[in-house]
Amino acid sequence: MTMMQKENPLPMELSDLESGRWPGRSECFRVALTIPLNGSAGIWAPSCISSAQVAVSELNKRNGINGRKVQLIMINAAVEAEEPIEEIVNDLIELGAIDAIVGMHISAIRQRLSKVVRQRIPYIYTPLYEGGETTAGLFAIGETPAEQLGPALSWLQKIYRPRKWALIGNDYVWPRSSNYYAKNCLRTIGLEPVMETYVPFGTGNMSGLVERLEASGADAVLVSLVGQDAVNFNRAFGRQGLQRKMLRLSCAMEENGLLACGTGNLERLFSVSSYFGAVATDANAAFKERYHTLHGDAAPALNALGQSTYEGMHYLSALLRDFGDVWRMKSTRDNLSVIHESGRSPGGNPSGARPPVYLARADGVQFCDFKLL
């Protein structure tokens, strides 16, 4: 085993934990990395695991967390998972098998987990989300519609002046909340959406949805679909030739999804995020160097959702370092000044400032033309 492998141990599976083949809890600080490992959002897993491993390597080169070597435990947080994640996590907490949670999954899973975690261990929720999380002991560090969607809609309206928006998403809290926010934004300029539709996870055939979208007469569409569902939609959208008459905006389309959509299906597609793998910032350049040093040039494509697990691990470490047990009585709304490492911005959050947000255009299977909003 190389020195790098010792500093960055492979994430452990639940079966390994249950078999007792790993060091006891007193020797390791165990973080449940709750990410979708299958289903519509499973496309995000490789980059989430790889990014979290970079943080683990960095933390273990220092003093771990609370003086203990950090070990990841991967837990499937897909909505399609066979076992209810809240039951798994509750059992692990009661057994004292995990010390914290870093979660990159949809908001419906966060809502289920928050009911069972109950401040027993810190819970860092990393992706973009609908906002409004106030549960004590739970810290949501991703962008909200006010930070991300609002500025993007404003910029696209100013430049392209679409008059007929359609709103499409998976059927759960984040798309519905995002679309509610979008409708309020559009109404301020006298517009009403011409279509609002929600589809279940795992919708493989998007042809009917795309045909209804075309019939609506929309000239712009907000796409709040997750993972493979977004890929399937964009492929069907391209086959129908709608890119010639309609622009697309997504808050969750990242580099892996872009690759899966295919070059011919991405014209006039925009994505808004606080992180893109190709953004030219000092913080991102340093993060990319560390990422590829650990994983090589064939590593999963860097993206906002993967970077968020890297940041979530460092946020967790800094939270416990700087705030001790105070975290139990605090929440996202307290906007704690947690100074941590990040690929989004240097120095973490020393003054409560939020990371900058960018609007990018798809060019082939890459993002370009980054506009700071």
N, C-alpha and C positions, 0 to 999 in steps of 0.2 A: 504493500500500500504506500502511495506517495504521500509526501507532507501535505500537498494540496487536498488529497482525499481525506486525510485525518482532520484537517481544519473544516472540511465541508462534507460531513457524513451524509450518505444518501438518506432521503426522507424515508421514514419507516412506515410500513403498512400496519393496519390494525391487527392483522393476523400475527405479525411479528411481535407486537406489544403483548397480545394475549398469550403467546407461547412462552413469554418470559426470556426470550433470547437477547434482550437488550438490557443495558445498565439500569439500575433502579432509579426511582424518581429523584432521590437525594443527590445522585451524581449528575443528572441532566435536568435542564430547564426545558420541559416539553411544550411545544407550541402546536396546537391543532391547526393545520393549514386546511381550512374548509373551502374547497374549490370544486366546481363541477368536473367530474371525471368521465362523464358520458352525456348523452342527450344533446339537445340543441346548443348548449353552452360549453360542451366538452372541447370544442375547438380552442378554447382559451387555456386549457390545462397546461400544455407543455411550457408556454412562456411564463405562466404563473409559478410553476414549480422551479423553473430555471432561475427566475429573478429572485425568488425567496432564498434559493441556495446561495446566491451571491451575498445576500445580507447575513446569512448564517456563517459563511466563511469569514466575513469581516468581523462579526461579533465574536466569533470563537478565536480569532487572532488576538483579540483584546482579552476581555475577562468574561466572555459570555454574557449572560443576563443574571444579575444578582450573584455573580461569582460562580455560576454553573454553566457548563457547556450546553449550547443550544441544540436541540434535536427536534426536527419537524416530524409530525405525524399527519399523513395525508388522510383526509376524510372526504368522502364523496358528498358534495353539496348540490348535486343536480336535482332538479325537481322530479326527474325521472328515476332517481335512485330507488332501489328496491326497499331498503330499510329507512325508516324515518330518522332523519339526522338528529332531530331534537332528542330522541330516545338514546341514540348512541352517545351524543355529547353529554347528556345528563348522567348517564352511567359512568362515563370516564371521569367526570368531575367528582361524583360521589366516591369513586374508587381512588381519587387522588392521583390519577394517571396523567392528567394534563394540567399545565400551569397557566395557560393563556390560549386565546383564540385569535388568529388572524384570518379573516374571512373575505374572500373575493367570490361572491355569488350574488344571485338576484335578491331583491328586497323582500320578496315573499319568504325566502329562507331566513333572512335576518329577523323578520318579525316572529317567525316560529322559534328561532333560537333564543331570542331575547327573553322569551317567557320562561325559559328553563335555566338560563345562565345565572340570572338574579344576583349579580355583583359578586359571585363567588370567585370568579377569575376575570381578569381584564379581557375585553372583547374589542378588537380593532377591526372595523369594517372599512374596506379599502376602495371600492369602485365608486364611480359616479352613482348618484341615487336621487330620489325625489325630494330630499330635504326633510326637515322637521323632526329628526330623531332626537329624543330627549331622555332616553333610558339611561339611568345611572349606571356607570361602569362600562358603557358602550360608547365607543368613539368612532364616528364616521368621518373619514378624512377626504372623501372624494367630492367632486363638484356637484352642485345642485342646478336645477333649471335656471334659477336667477343668475347664476354665474356663467352658465354655459349656453343654454338654449336661447335665452333672451337676447344677449348680444349678437348671436349668430343670425337669428331671425331679423333683427334690426339691420344688420349689414347686408344681408341678401335682399331685403326689401329695398334698401337704398340703391343697390347696384342693378338688380334685375327686375324689380318692381312686379313680381307675380301678383295676380289678383284673385286666383282661385287655389287655395291650399287644401290638400287632402292630408288626413292624419291616420297613420296605420301603425299598429303595434301588437305585441303579444298581450294576452288578456291577464294582466296582473297590475299591481299598484304603480310601478314606475312608469310604464307607458301611459296609463290613465292620468296620473298626476302631471306628467310632462305635457300631455295633450290639453289638459285643463289650463295649465299655465300658458301654452301656446295660443289657445283660444282667447284668453284674456289679452295677450299681446296683440293679436290680430284685430280684436275689437276696438282697441285704442286707435287704429287707423281705418276703421270702418269696414273691416273684412270679416266674413264668416266662412268657416271651412265648408267645402262642398261635399266632403265625405269624411266620415270618422268610423273606422272599422278595427276590430280586434280579432285575432286568430289564436287558437290554442298552440301550445308548444308542440314542435314536431310536425308542423304542417309541411308536408313534402311537396305537394303540387300547389304552386302559387298562381297557376294560369288563370283560374277563375277570379282571383283577387285582382290580378293585373288587368284583366278585361273590364272589371267593374271600375277600376281606377281610371282607365282610359275613357270609359263612358261618362265618367263624372265631369269631364272637361277641365280637370285640374291642370294647372301649369307649374305646380310645385307640390312636393309631398314630403312630409316629415315622417321618417321611417324609424320607428321605435321597436324594431324586431331584434331578437337576441341570437347571436351566434350563427348556427347553421340555418336558422329560419331567415335571417337577413341575407345570407348567401343565396338561398333558394329564391327569395324574392328578387334580388338584383339580377340573377340569371334570367328569370322569367321576364323581368322588366326589359332587359337587353334584347331578348328574343322578340319581344313585341315591338321593339324599335321606339320605345317611349322616350329615350334619352334625347331624341330630336325635338321633342315638344314640352318636356317637363324636367325641371331640376329636382334633385334629391338632397335632403339634409338628414344626417344621422348624428346622434350623440354617442353612439356605441359601435360604429364601424371602425375597426382597427386593422392593423397591417396583415394579420393572418386571415381575417375575413376578406380583405381586399384581394389577396392572392387567390383565395378560393373562388371568388366571383368570376375571375377571368377578365382579361384586358378589354374585350369588346363590349362588356356590360357595365362600364364604369364612367362613361362620359357624362359630364355635368353632375357628378356626385360630390357632395361636400360633407366633411366630417368636422366636428368641433370637439376639442379636448384640451386638457392642460398638459398633455404629453403626446408627442409623436416621436418615433424612433429616429426620424431624420431632422428634427428641430436642432438648429445650430446654436446651442447655448453651452456655456462652460460646464454647467451641472450635468447636462446630458452627455457631453463628450467624455467627462470623467467616468460617468456611470457605464457608458458603452465600452470603454476601455477595460474596466473591471469585469464586465459581463463576458466579453469575448476572451479575455485572459483566462477566465475560469472554464468557459464552455467551448471555446474555439469558434471558428468562422461559420460552422454549420449549425450553430445554436438556433433555437426557435426565434422567429422575428420579434424584435422588441416592439412593445406596444403599451398603450396606457394601462390596460388591465393587468398585464404582467408586471410593469413597473410598480403598480400599486402594491403588490405583495412585498416587493423589496422595501418600499417606503413604509409599509405597515409593520414589518419586522423591526425596522429602526425606530419607528414611532413608539412601539411597544417598549423597547429597551430604554428609550429616553424618558418615557412616561414613568416607568418604575424607578429609574435612576433619580429623577428630579422631583417626583411627587409622592414617592413611597406609597402608603396605603390610602392617601387622599383620593386616589382615582376612584375608590368605591362610591364616593359621594358626588363625583363630578360626571359630566356628560359632554356630548358634542356641543351643546349650546353654551358651555362655559368658555369655549374657544381658548383652551389652555395654551400657553406659550411653550410648546414642546419643541425644543431645538433638536432636530434629527436630520440624518442624511436622506437625500432624495435625488432622484433623477430629474425632478421637475424644477427645483429651484435650489440654489446653494444655501446652506445654513438652516434648512428647515423652515420653521415658523417663529423666528425670534420676537417679532412684534405683533403677532396676530394677523399679519398680512396673508392673503390667500395667493396661491400660485397663479401666474398669468395663464390666460386661456387663448388658444389659437384656432382659427378656422383654416382648414386645409382643403385643397382640391385633389381629387384622384386623377392621376396621370399614368395611364397604363395600370400597373399593379403597385404603384408607389404614390405617396402623398407629396404634394409640392405646393408652392405659392402660399406659404404659411403667413396668415394675417393675424397680427396681435390685436385682440379685441379689447 
